[in-house]
Amino acid sequence: MTPFAGRTILITGAASGIGLVTANHLADAGAARLILTDIDAAALARVRLRCTIDLLPGDVTDEAYWDASAPYLDGLDHVVVNAGVAGAGAIADLSLIEWRRILSVNLDGAFLTLRAALRAMTAHGRRGGSIVATASAAGLKPEPGVAAYGASKAALIHLVKVAAKEAAPHHIRVNAIAPAGVETPVWDAVPMFADRAAAIGRDAAFAELASMATPLGRYAKPHEIARQIA
């Protein structure tokens, strides 16, 4: 029997990067039904998987979106809290608008996802299941230029710890993973990377960053993170 046979799984940020690769991995591992969300409705509509899928395009920071989505979450077994945005900028140069944009998706969106998921997973006295949130090494170690992103992921890590204690009586495990550099489209929103990719190419830009930032001299691939989540 495949490890996720018969399971229903919610994945946020599922149209690209870690979310999309994780969706494919879980579908191949036997998931019966995947509930996929992303703000990019067009990209989400292009997703094709080897299982039943429900597409719920929308903004994870919108409370009304989650209220409307509640009926689709019935029977939920597992959740991947993955939707997120990146950004960079020194504290002295960072606008409040940019700070709030990053915190809104990475923290508010995660809170609303967790709240909706836990309500669904504990409805009618149900017990069991698991949740994995995509945090970041930036939430564990300070680096210049990532104040908003790092703060959002540090807060997410603590939110997950609280959620784990609250969910334990319901036999629901809640964990976070904290990847360092991963080759995903989220980097395209970081001006430093986008400028370098335009100058030397995307693969070369990733290689250059990795040579400076990681002991192995390479960034992770999304499929490696998907396996960790699974």
Number of C-alpha atoms within 10 A of each C-alpha: 6 10 12 19 15 12 18 21 26 25 25 28 25 29 26 20 19 26 27 23 20 25 31 21 19 27 22 17 16 17 23 18 22 25 20 24 25 25 18 15 14 11 13 20 14 9 16 12 16 17 16 13 20 14 17 20 22 17 19 25 21 14 15 10 15 22 11 10 16 13 10 15 19 14 15 25 22 23 24 29 26 25 27 23 18 19 22 21 19 12 14 7 9 16 12 10 8 14 19 15 16 22 24 19 21 29 25 19 23 27 20 20 25 22 14 17 24 21 15 19 25 18 13 8 7 14 15 16 21 20 25 21 25 23 27 21 15 21 24 14 9 12 10 10 16 19 20 26 24 27 20 26 25 20 16 24 23 13 18 22 15 12 20 19 13 15 21 14 11 16 15 22 19 24 18 21 15 17 16 15 19 20 18 16 13 15 19 15 13 15 13 14 16 15 14 16 17 10 11 11 12 18 10 13 19 21 15 16 16 20 14 11 14 13 9 10 14 18 21 17 15 19 18 13 19 19 12 12 19 14
